[in-house]
Amino acid sequence: MKAKSYILYTEPYQLNIVGVRNKNTNPIKFDDKLNVFWKDGSGKWEGRQYAITTDPSTVYLERGGFVTAGTGTAILPNGQYVDTWRIGTHRGYKALVQAKDICVYRDYDRNAFLDFNIEDKTCGLYGINIHRAISGGADDGEGNTSEIGDYSAGCQVFQNYYCFQDFLGLVEKQKGIYGNKYFTYTLFDKWLQNKFYVKRATYGFLILVGLAFLGYGLYLMKKTK
């Protein structure tokens, strides 16, 4: 967080809500994580981790949009979105709902693969909410939904009903203490970090190769003198 100059909340029970997108970017499974951490009244760090998806499902990727087909499926980019969500209603139940404009990638090609084309971006209020997949019981009787299905058109979606209720309890506690209406969400992409480290490693390797050739050249020059 500090390396990115992102805000880190350190007041008691102020939530740091941080999503981590899996580098596999599988648009079927709940293979991403939502981390929530905060300081308690004694200054000790506490935290939770939940299974979520940060990706739209194949249902909407293949359709090419949510409301109108072909308009491009929304994908939330990595970054920190300060005071952008508030407690509201998603499909009739309590959730965190988008309250300010954000910019999203637009995936237009209607296949089942996620495209992160930085040139294809739009900004606005799109209903990119933080909500759950299904009601209690779900697929396995324990609150879990096995596949994303039609639950995400770009939202950040919890796999487990009871985990989402636990998350809402934390959100309500912060609101009860501070009375603030808005919440900050931060998203990191593992695939992007992996790309960065590979690129950095490649540059490092090329520099080492260059230095090796330079050293060998100097050695030959000395040898021929």
Backbone as CSV, one residue per row, in Angstrom:
resi,resn,N_x,N_y,N_z,CA_x,CA_y,CA_z,C_x,C_y,C_z
1,MET,0.837,-1.200,0.000,0.000,0.000,0.000,0.877,1.257,0.000
2,LYS,1.859,1.287,0.906,2.722,2.465,1.001,3.578,2.624,-0.244
3,ALA,4.003,1.482,-0.841,4.824,1.547,-2.048,4.084,2.212,-3.195
4,LYS,2.768,2.101,-3.206,1.935,2.714,-4.242,1.441,4.104,-3.839
5,SER,1.832,4.544,-2.642,1.345,5.817,-2.083,-0.170,5.805,-1.892
6,TYR,-0.716,4.618,-1.630,-2.142,4.493,-1.358,-2.425,4.847,0.099
7,ILE,-3.655,5.233,0.349,-4.084,5.527,1.714,-4.137,4.233,2.521
8,LEU,-3.574,4.260,3.719,-3.671,3.147,4.662,-4.366,3.677,5.905
9,TYR,-5.550,3.158,6.181,-6.335,3.638,7.320,-5.843,2.975,8.602
10,THR,-5.538,3.792,9.607,-4.975,3.263,10.852,-5.780,3.634,12.092
11,GLU,-6.865,4.373,11.913,-7.737,4.661,13.051,-8.507,3.390,13.421
12,PRO,-8.849,3.193,14.705,-9.546,1.966,15.121,-10.810,1.694,14.302
13,TYR,-10.869,0.489,13.746,-12.034,-0.022,13.013,-12.334,0.722,11.708
14,GLN,-11.361,1.492,11.220,-11.473,2.015,9.861,-10.938,0.948,8.920
15,LEU,-11.731,0.552,7.955,-11.424,-0.614,7.137,-10.536,-0.290,5.940
16,ASN,-9.551,-1.150,5.738,-8.807,-1.200,4.487,-9.365,-2.387,3.707
17,ILE,-10.048,-2.118,2.610,-10.704,-3.156,1.810,-9.888,-3.330,0.535
18,VAL,-9.237,-4.496,0.406,-8.260,-4.689,-0.665,-8.553,-5.980,-1.431
19,GLY,-8.866,-5.841,-2.703,-9.073,-6.992,-3.568,-7.775,-7.373,-4.263
20,VAL,-7.596,-8.674,-4.506,-6.425,-9.165,-5.237,-6.917,-10.065,-6.365
21,ARG,-6.705,-9.622,-7.595,-7.122,-10.396,-8.770,-6.073,-11.451,-9.080
22,ASN,-6.511,-12.699,-9.168,-5.621,-13.818,-9.467,-5.001,-13.655,-10.851
23,LYS,-3.750,-14.072,-10.998,-3.074,-13.912,-12.289,-3.658,-14.818,-13.372
24,ASN,-4.448,-15.831,-12.977,-5.070,-16.715,-13.969,-6.254,-16.059,-14.673
25,THR,-6.838,-15.036,-14.053,-7.998,-14.310,-14.603,-9.043,-15.257,-15.181
26,ASN,-9.385,-16.281,-14.411,-10.397,-17.261,-14.813,-11.783,-16.649,-14.637
27,PRO,-12.541,-16.462,-15.726,-13.845,-15.793,-15.605,-14.987,-16.716,-15.192
28,ILE,-14.668,-17.890,-14.664,-15.695,-18.852,-14.256,-15.705,-19.036,-12.740
29,LYS,-14.527,-19.108,-12.133,-14.396,-19.454,-10.721,-14.191,-18.226,-9.828
30,PHE,-14.511,-18.418,-8.557,-14.244,-17.399,-7.536,-12.803,-17.577,-7.048
31,ASP,-11.848,-17.174,-7.883,-10.442,-17.440,-7.573,-9.661,-16.188,-7.178
32,ASP,-10.369,-15.133,-6.798,-9.729,-13.908,-6.315,-9.965,-13.773,-4.806
33,LYS,-9.342,-12.789,-4.195,-9.458,-12.612,-2.742,-9.840,-11.175,-2.391
34,LEU,-10.619,-11.053,-1.341,-10.890,-9.743,-0.748,-10.322,-9.764,0.661
35,ASN,-9.377,-8.883,0.924,-8.755,-8.772,2.240,-9.282,-7.524,2.933
36,VAL,-9.687,-7.683,4.174,-10.144,-6.552,4.976,-9.298,-6.533,6.243
37,PHE,-8.634,-5.411,6.509,-7.823,-5.328,7.724,-7.972,-3.952,8.356
38,TRP,-7.813,-3.928,9.654,-8.052,-2.721,10.441,-7.339,-2.852,11.783
39,LYS,-7.232,-1.736,12.497,-6.696,-1.758,13.855,-7.849,-1.769,14.850
40,ASP,-7.715,-2.597,15.892,-8.754,-2.624,16.917,-8.517,-1.487,17.921
41,GLY,-9.298,-1.483,18.983,-9.213,-0.400,19.960,-7.883,-0.297,20.673
42,SER,-7.119,-1.406,20.713,-5.814,-1.396,21.383,-4.666,-1.121,20.418
43,GLY,-5.000,-0.920,19.137,-3.966,-0.652,18.138,-3.419,-1.889,17.460
44,LYS,-4.015,-3.057,17.748,-3.577,-4.309,17.134,-4.275,-4.503,15.789
45,TRP,-3.501,-4.967,14.792,-4.081,-5.222,13.479,-4.921,-6.494,13.496
46,GLU,-6.103,-6.422,12.903,-6.986,-7.572,12.721,-7.302,-7.695,11.235
47,GLY,-7.769,-8.871,10.820,-8.069,-9.005,9.398,-8.938,-10.195,9.052
48,ARG,-9.498,-10.145,7.856,-10.289,-11.227,7.276,-9.871,-11.386,5.814
49,GLN,-10.072,-12.595,5.291,-9.878,-12.825,3.859,-11.052,-13.641,3.334
50,TYR,-11.595,-13.200,2.197,-12.772,-13.840,1.618,-12.509,-14.208,0.155
51,ALA,-13.163,-15.284,-0.283,-13.113,-15.672,-1.698,-14.125,-14.843,-2.484
52,ILE,-13.653,-14.210,-3.564,-14.533,-13.394,-4.402,-14.144,-13.586,-5.868
53,THR,-14.855,-12.908,-6.745,-14.378,-12.692,-8.107,-14.314,-11.193,-8.350
54,THR,-13.272,-10.769,-9.033,-13.150,-9.371,-9.454,-13.455,-9.238,-10.945
55,ASP,-13.810,-10.360,-11.576,-13.983,-10.406,-13.027,-15.442,-10.592,-13.430
56,PRO,-15.831,-10.092,-14.591,-17.146,-10.438,-15.139,-17.134,-11.891,-15.600
57,SER,-18.285,-12.525,-15.583,-18.366,-13.934,-15.963,-18.413,-14.099,-17.478
58,THR,-18.273,-15.353,-17.919,-18.347,-15.655,-19.354,-19.714,-15.299,-19.925
59,VAL,-20.754,-15.319,-19.088,-22.105,-14.959,-19.553,-22.085,-13.574,-20.183
60,TYR,-21.453,-12.618,-19.502,-21.433,-11.233,-19.987,-20.285,-10.982,-20.957
61,LEU,-19.169,-11.709,-20.795,-18.070,-11.569,-21.747,-18.509,-12.005,-23.140
62,GLU,-19.241,-13.109,-23.216,-19.703,-13.607,-24.511,-20.844,-12.763,-25.075
63,ARG,-21.561,-12.105,-24.198,-22.647,-11.225,-24.634,-22.107,-9.868,-25.080
64,GLY,-20.959,-9.501,-24.517,-20.353,-8.224,-24.879,-20.968,-7.034,-24.183
65,GLY,-21.515,-7.250,-22.996,-22.108,-6.138,-22.261,-23.138,-6.613,-21.270
66,PHE,-23.595,-5.691,-20.422,-24.584,-6.028,-19.397,-25.990,-5.641,-19.832
67,VAL,-26.234,-4.359,-20.011,-27.568,-3.896,-20.403,-27.799,-4.113,-21.885
68,THR,-26.835,-3.692,-22.710,-26.959,-3.809,-24.158,-25.800,-4.615,-24.706
69,ALA,-26.091,-5.673,-25.452,-25.051,-6.513,-26.032,-24.191,-5.697,-26.991
70,GLY,-22.867,-5.949,-26.935,-21.951,-5.280,-27.842,-21.399,-3.963,-27.342
71,THR,-21.854,-3.504,-26.173,-21.364,-2.225,-25.634,-20.065,-2.392,-24.850
72,GLY,-19.633,-3.633,-24.670,-18.392,-3.899,-23.954,-18.636,-4.246,-22.500
73,THR,-18.056,-5.362,-22.060,-18.212,-5.798,-20.673,-17.233,-5.043,-19.778
74,ALA,-17.716,-4.560,-18.641,-16.884,-3.753,-17.737,-15.939,-4.628,-16.922
75,ILE,-14.681,-4.198,-16.839,-13.674,-4.840,-15.993,-13.024,-3.743,-15.154
76,LEU,-13.070,-3.882,-13.847,-12.499,-2.869,-12.956,-10.975,-2.941,-12.990
77,PRO,-10.282,-1.848,-13.340,-8.815,-1.850,-13.349,-8.241,-1.829,-11.936
78,ASN,-6.960,-2.204,-11.832,-6.292,-2.092,-10.539,-6.159,-0.622,-10.157
79,GLY,-6.114,-0.355,-8.861,-5.995,1.017,-8.384,-6.702,1.186,-7.052
80,GLN,-6.625,2.388,-6.509,-7.335,2.699,-5.269,-8.453,3.686,-5.570
81,TYR,-9.640,3.336,-5.117,-10.840,4.133,-5.365,-11.306,4.696,-4.017
82,VAL,-10.923,5.939,-3.761,-11.141,6.550,-2.442,-12.584,7.040,-2.307
83,ASP,-13.236,6.628,-1.218,-14.601,7.080,-0.898,-15.548,6.925,-2.090
84,THR,-15.518,5.761,-2.719,-16.280,5.546,-3.954,-17.486,4.639,-3.757
85,TRP,-17.550,3.901,-2.647,-18.686,3.010,-2.388,-19.397,3.419,-1.098
86,ARG,-20.669,3.141,-1.040,-21.467,3.412,0.153,-22.412,2.237,0.387
87,ILE,-22.975,2.168,1.574,-23.974,1.137,1.865,-25.259,1.482,1.121
88,GLY,-25.762,0.519,0.384,-26.982,0.726,-0.390,-27.666,-0.598,-0.647
89,THR,-28.378,-0.686,-1.759,-29.143,-1.891,-2.079,-28.751,-2.426,-3.448
90,HIS,-28.471,-3.724,-3.493,-28.197,-4.423,-4.748,-29.207,-5.559,-4.892
91,ARG,-30.053,-5.460,-5.898,-31.086,-6.480,-6.147,-31.900,-6.803,-4.895
92,GLY,-32.207,-5.771,-4.132,-33.107,-5.929,-2.999,-32.458,-6.242,-1.671
93,TYR,-31.137,-6.362,-1.615,-30.481,-6.628,-0.328,-29.324,-5.649,-0.123
94,LYS,-28.898,-5.529,1.138,-27.853,-4.569,1.503,-26.506,-4.986,0.923
95,ALA,-25.777,-4.001,0.379,-24.465,-4.240,-0.212,-23.722,-2.913,-0.276
96,LEU,-22.475,-2.947,-0.721,-21.762,-1.710,-1.027,-22.002,-1.387,-2.493
97,VAL,-22.502,-0.192,-2.763,-22.848,0.184,-4.134,-21.985,1.359,-4.585
98,GLN,-21.704,1.375,-5.873,-20.897,2.451,-6.444,-21.607,3.786,-6.278
99,ALA,-20.874,4.784,-5.760,-21.472,6.093,-5.489,-20.813,7.226,-6.264
100,LYS,-19.653,6.949,-6.869,-18.943,7.971,-7.642,-18.469,7.371,-8.962
101,ASP,-18.198,8.242,-9.924,-17.722,7.779,-11.225,-16.400,7.039,-11.097
102,ILE,-16.267,5.963,-11.863,-14.999,5.253,-11.993,-14.781,4.940,-13.469
103,CYS,-13.535,4.645,-13.818,-13.205,4.247,-15.183,-13.009,2.736,-15.224
104,VAL,-13.526,2.100,-16.267,-13.430,0.645,-16.408,-12.880,0.305,-17.787
105,TYR,-12.218,-0.862,-17.861,-11.870,-1.417,-19.166,-13.157,-1.875,-19.842
106,ARG,-13.156,-1.883,-21.172,-14.287,-2.409,-21.925,-13.818,-3.555,-22.813
107,ASP,-14.398,-4.737,-22.575,-14.081,-5.935,-23.352,-15.177,-6.116,-24.401
108,TYR,-14.817,-5.924,-25.683,-15.816,-5.906,-26.748,-15.906,-7.188,-27.574
109,ASP,-14.897,-8.058,-27.506,-14.792,-9.089,-28.541,-15.686,-10.318,-28.356
110,ARG,-16.444,-10.363,-27.276,-17.450,-11.411,-27.063,-16.869,-12.831,-27.036
111,ASN,-15.685,-12.992,-26.483,-15.198,-14.343,-26.220,-15.121,-14.537,-24.711
112,ALA,-14.642,-15.681,-24.286,-14.651,-15.997,-22.854,-13.348,-15.612,-22.166
113,PHE,-12.569,-14.729,-22.802,-11.282,-14.341,-22.238,-11.297,-12.864,-21.851
114,LEU,-10.660,-12.562,-20.738,-10.588,-11.182,-20.263,-9.539,-10.401,-21.047
115,ASP,-9.927,-9.234,-21.523,-9.003,-8.360,-22.242,-8.776,-7.100,-21.418
116,PHE,-7.501,-6.785,-21.168,-7.168,-5.587,-20.399,-6.521,-4.568,-21.338
117,ASN,-7.331,-4.047,-22.242,-6.853,-3.064,-23.214,-7.036,-1.672,-22.632
118,ILE,-5.928,-1.040,-22.287,-5.987,0.259,-21.619,-6.652,1.310,-22.498
119,GLU,-6.584,1.148,-23.826,-7.196,2.125,-24.731,-8.722,2.069,-24.675
120,ASP,-9.262,0.908,-24.337,-10.717,0.744,-24.295,-11.221,0.989,-22.884
121,LYS,-11.418,2.253,-22.538,-11.893,2.627,-21.209,-13.058,3.595,-21.319
122,THR,-14.003,3.450,-20.416,-15.075,4.434,-20.280,-15.220,4.764,-18.800
123,CYS,-15.771,5.929,-18.503,-15.911,6.363,-17.117,-17.352,6.754,-16.825
124,GLY,-17.818,6.419,-15.615,-19.173,6.783,-15.244,-19.687,5.973,-14.069
125,LEU,-20.987,6.071,-13.826,-21.672,5.276,-12.798,-22.255,4.040,-13.471
126,TYR,-21.666,2.876,-13.199,-22.065,1.652,-13.888,-22.662,0.596,-12.960
127,GLY,-22.817,0.916,-11.690,-23.314,-0.095,-10.768,-22.296,-1.185,-10.500
128,ILE,-21.015,-0.800,-10.433,-19.957,-1.755,-10.073,-20.000,-1.902,-8.552
129,ASN,-20.793,-2.840,-8.094,-21.063,-2.988,-6.662,-20.226,-4.095,-6.032
130,ILE,-20.192,-4.107,-4.717,-19.560,-5.190,-3.953,-20.693,-5.935,-3.266
131,HIS,-20.986,-7.144,-3.743,-22.169,-7.876,-3.285,-21.889,-9.373,-3.240
132,ARG,-22.889,-10.168,-2.972,-22.744,-11.625,-2.890,-23.356,-12.289,-4.117
133,ALA,-23.083,-13.575,-4.246,-23.593,-14.315,-5.397,-25.046,-14.741,-5.202
134,ILE,-25.371,-15.349,-4.073,-26.690,-15.961,-3.917,-27.093,-15.917,-2.447
135,SER,-28.318,-16.278,-2.171,-28.810,-16.259,-0.790,-28.297,-17.462,-0.007
136,GLY,-28.566,-17.496,1.301,-28.101,-18.575,2.165,-28.492,-19.944,1.645
137,GLY,-27.605,-20.923,1.838,-27.837,-22.266,1.322,-27.016,-22.503,0.082
138,ALA,-27.241,-21.699,-0.929,-26.488,-21.726,-2.180,-26.336,-23.136,-2.744
139,ASP,-25.248,-23.354,-3.491,-25.074,-24.616,-4.210,-24.812,-25.805,-3.292
140,ASP,-24.018,-25.596,-2.238,-23.553,-26.725,-1.432,-24.200,-26.800,-0.055
141,GLY,-25.193,-25.960,0.208,-25.848,-25.967,1.505,-25.092,-25.228,2.582
142,GLU,-23.915,-24.709,2.265,-23.098,-23.987,3.245,-22.861,-22.537,2.835
143,GLY,-23.630,-22.064,1.887,-23.518,-20.665,1.479,-22.594,-20.403,0.319
144,ASN,-21.985,-21.452,-0.249,-21.051,-21.275,-1.358,-21.735,-21.420,-2.713
145,THR,-21.329,-20.603,-3.656,-21.746,-20.729,-5.048,-20.543,-21.227,-5.831
146,SER,-20.703,-22.295,-6.603,-19.556,-22.943,-7.240,-18.980,-22.145,-8.400
147,GLU,-19.844,-21.528,-9.226,-19.375,-20.777,-10.387,-20.023,-19.401,-10.425
148,ILE,-19.368,-18.468,-11.109,-19.840,-17.084,-11.136,-21.197,-16.960,-11.823
149,GLY,-21.409,-17.731,-12.899,-22.691,-17.678,-13.609,-23.012,-16.273,-14.085
150,ASP,-24.226,-15.802,-13.758,-24.614,-14.447,-14.183,-24.561,-13.448,-13.023
151,TYR,-23.753,-13.754,-12.001,-23.702,-12.885,-10.820,-22.753,-11.700,-10.963
152,SER,-21.866,-11.724,-11.955,-20.945,-10.596,-12.101,-20.854,-10.125,-13.541
153,ALA,-21.188,-8.842,-13.722,-20.973,-8.165,-15.007,-19.891,-7.101,-14.824
154,GLY,-19.002,-7.348,-13.845,-17.938,-6.405,-13.527,-17.887,-6.050,-12.058
155,CYS,-18.874,-6.514,-11.281,-18.909,-6.262,-9.833,-17.854,-7.101,-9.112
156,GLN,-17.642,-6.787,-7.852,-16.768,-7.564,-6.974,-17.696,-8.439,-6.132
157,VAL,-17.676,-9.752,-6.382,-18.746,-10.625,-5.893,-18.214,-11.702,-4.946
158,PHE,-18.820,-11.787,-3.768,-18.481,-12.812,-2.774,-19.027,-14.171,-3.202
159,GLN,-18.221,-15.207,-2.976,-18.669,-16.569,-3.250,-19.610,-17.088,-2.167
160,ASN,-19.356,-16.690,-0.916,-20.076,-17.266,0.213,-21.031,-16.260,0.851
161,TYR,-22.258,-16.679,1.032,-23.301,-15.832,1.620,-22.925,-15.378,3.030
162,TYR,-22.461,-16.306,3.866,-22.178,-15.993,5.268,-20.931,-15.116,5.411
163,CYS,-19.967,-15.309,4.530,-18.792,-14.429,4.530,-19.198,-13.003,4.184
164,PHE,-20.134,-12.881,3.257,-20.599,-11.543,2.896,-21.317,-10.885,4.065
165,GLN,-22.101,-11.659,4.802,-22.779,-11.113,5.983,-21.765,-10.663,7.030
166,ASP,-20.680,-11.425,7.173,-19.609,-11.050,8.094,-18.969,-9.732,7.649
167,PHE,-18.723,-9.607,6.356,-18.160,-8.382,5.792,-19.074,-7.186,6.048
168,LEU,-20.367,-7.375,5.841,-21.323,-6.292,6.089,-21.297,-5.846,7.549
169,GLY,-21.087,-6.803,8.458,-20.989,-6.462,9.876,-19.819,-5.520,10.148
170,LEU,-18.691,-5.762,9.475,-17.523,-4.890,9.623,-17.802,-3.499,9.059
171,VAL,-18.464,-3.478,7.910,-18.811,-2.210,7.261,-19.746,-1.390,8.155
172,GLU,-20.746,-2.061,8.703,-21.709,-1.378,9.576,-21.031,-0.862,10.845
173,LYS,-20.046,-1.614,11.345,-19.342,-1.179,12.556,-18.576,0.112,12.291
174,GLN,-17.875,0.183,11.156,-17.155,1.414,10.824,-18.126,2.582,10.702
175,LYS,-19.233,2.353,10.022,-20.212,3.426,9.853,-20.781,3.862,11.202
176,GLY,-21.009,2.893,12.094,-21.550,3.212,13.407,-20.611,4.057,14.248
177,ILE,-19.298,3.826,14.102,-18.309,4.573,14.883,-18.052,5.954,14.296
178,TYR,-17.868,6.006,12.978,-17.429,7.254,12.343,-18.543,8.006,11.620
179,GLY,-19.638,7.301,11.361,-20.750,7.950,10.686,-20.474,8.286,9.233
180,ASN,-19.335,7.827,8.713,-19.002,8.149,7.328,-19.817,7.291,6.358
181,LYS,-20.220,7.890,5.279,-21.083,7.225,4.314,-20.299,6.413,3.285
182,TYR,-19.033,6.773,3.076,-18.309,6.208,1.939,-17.156,5.305,2.365
183,PHE,-16.835,4.355,1.474,-15.782,3.378,1.734,-14.815,3.346,0.554
184,THR,-13.547,3.101,0.886,-12.486,3.035,-0.119,-12.208,1.579,-0.471
185,TYR,-12.003,1.316,-1.754,-11.668,-0.031,-2.222,-10.391,0.043,-3.047
186,THR,-9.478,-0.887,-2.780,-8.211,-0.959,-3.503,-8.120,-2.310,-4.196
187,LEU,-7.700,-2.305,-5.459,-7.588,-3.548,-6.221,-6.177,-3.689,-6.779
188,PHE,-5.568,-4.841,-6.489,-4.266,-5.190,-7.052,-4.445,-6.327,-8.052
189,ASP,-3.665,-6.293,-9.127,-3.685,-7.363,-10.129,-2.415,-8.185,-10.017
190,LYS,-2.540,-9.478,-9.719,-1.361,-10.344,-9.665,-0.744,-10.509,-11.048
191,TRP,-1.610,-10.572,-12.086,-1.085,-10.750,-13.448,-0.241,-9.551,-13.858
192,LEU,-0.649,-8.349,-13.427,0.088,-7.135,-13.769,1.394,-7.075,-12.999
193,GLN,1.348,-7.468,-11.710,2.568,-7.500,-10.911,3.547,-8.510,-11.487
194,ASN,3.018,-9.675,-11.911,3.853,-10.710,-12.500,4.512,-10.194,-13.780
195,LYS,3.702,-9.461,-14.591,4.215,-8.880,-15.830,5.332,-7.886,-15.534
196,PHE,5.151,-7.084,-14.474,6.153,-6.090,-14.089,7.453,-6.765,-13.670
197,TYR,7.331,-7.827,-12.843,8.530,-8.489,-12.355,9.261,-9.223,-13.475
198,VAL,8.480,-9.812,-14.410,9.101,-10.480,-15.555,9.855,-9.455,-16.396
199,LYS,9.224,-8.307,-16.630,9.847,-7.239,-17.414,11.117,-6.753,-16.727
200,ARG,11.031,-6.549,-15.396,12.193,-6.073,-14.648,13.308,-7.113,-14.673
201,ALA,12.927,-8.397,-14.538,13.924,-9.465,-14.574,14.585,-9.541,-15.948
202,THR,13.783,-9.330,-17.009,14.318,-9.357,-18.371,15.331,-8.238,-18.568
203,TYR,14.982,-7.030,-18.124,15.916,-5.908,-18.225,17.185,-6.192,-17.430
204,GLY,17.012,-6.758,-16.246,18.165,-7.087,-15.420,19.075,-8.095,-16.096
205,PHE,18.452,-9.099,-16.730,19.214,-10.127,-17.437,19.994,-9.512,-18.597
206,LEU,19.331,-8.627,-19.370,19.989,-7.983,-20.508,21.160,-7.115,-20.055
207,ILE,20.988,-6.433,-18.932,22.077,-5.615,-18.393,23.260,-6.496,-18.002
208,LEU,22.964,-7.631,-17.351,24.029,-8.555,-16.956,24.763,-9.110,-18.167
209,VAL,23.981,-9.450,-19.216,24.594,-9.958,-20.451,25.495,-8.890,-21.063
210,GLY,24.991,-7.638,-21.080,25.784,-6.539,-21.624,27.080,-6.337,-20.859
211,LEU,26.996,-6.394,-19.536,28.192,-6.243,-18.706,29.173,-7.389,-18.932
212,ALA,28.614,-8.593,-19.134,29.467,-9.756,-19.379,30.240,-9.593,-20.683
213,PHE,29.550,-9.141,-21.735,30.208,-8.922,-23.020,31.250,-7.805,-22.928
214,LEU,30.920,-6.758,-22.171,31.857,-5.657,-21.985,33.115,-6.146,-21.279
215,GLY,32.904,-6.942,-20.225,34.046,-7.485,-19.492,34.898,-8.395,-20.356
216,TYR,34.236,-9.200,-21.180,34.966,-10.114,-22.067,35.745,-9.318,-23.110
217,GLY,35.143,-8.236,-23.606,35.828,-7.391,-24.586,37.073,-6.756,-23.999
218,LEU,36.964,-6.260,-22.770,38.121,-5.664,-22.102,39.217,-6.701,-21.871
219,TYR,38.789,-7.920,-21.548,39.747,-9.014,-21.340,40.521,-9.301,-22.624
220,LEU,39.822,-9.335,-23.765,40.474,-9.601,-25.046,41.434,-8.476,-25.423
221,MET,41.024,-7.237,-25.121,41.884,-6.096,-25.430,43.194,-6.176,-24.651
222,LYS,43.092,-6.535,-23.373,44.299,-6.657,-22.553,45.178,-7.808,-23.040
223,LYS,44.512,-8.871,-23.488,45.239,-10.070,-23.904,46.039,-9.818,-25.177
224,THR,45.505,-8.958,-26.060,46.168,-8.701,-27.337,47.269,-7.660,-27.238
225,LYS,47.343,-6.966,-26.102,48.392,-5.953,-25.943,49.758,-6.600,-25.699
